[in-house]
Amino acid sequence: MTPAAVWDEISMSALALEIGVSKTAVYKWKRSRIGIPHWRVREVAALTGLAPDALRPDLYHLATLSPKTVNWDMSVDVDVV
């Protein structure tokens, strides 16, 4: 879900022109519950200079976590027979 504050930093008309979609499409992203489609996040990030985790924190939430809060040890104890 794209936070409402992010839209204040984006020119929707310019974004539509740069990406090659209609202004209506970008306005629909803004009004939708989800926001910027997942397949457009990296492209929008590159064009706007905003980080992907700012555009869609629901998809890129690990980027905003401190390394101390993430369990990077993915090992599992398994009994070998």
Secondary structure, DSSP 8 states (H G I E B T S, - for coil): ---HHHHTT--HHHHHHHHT--HHHHHHHHHSSS-S-GGGHHHHHHHH---HHHH-TTTSGGGGS-GGGS-----------
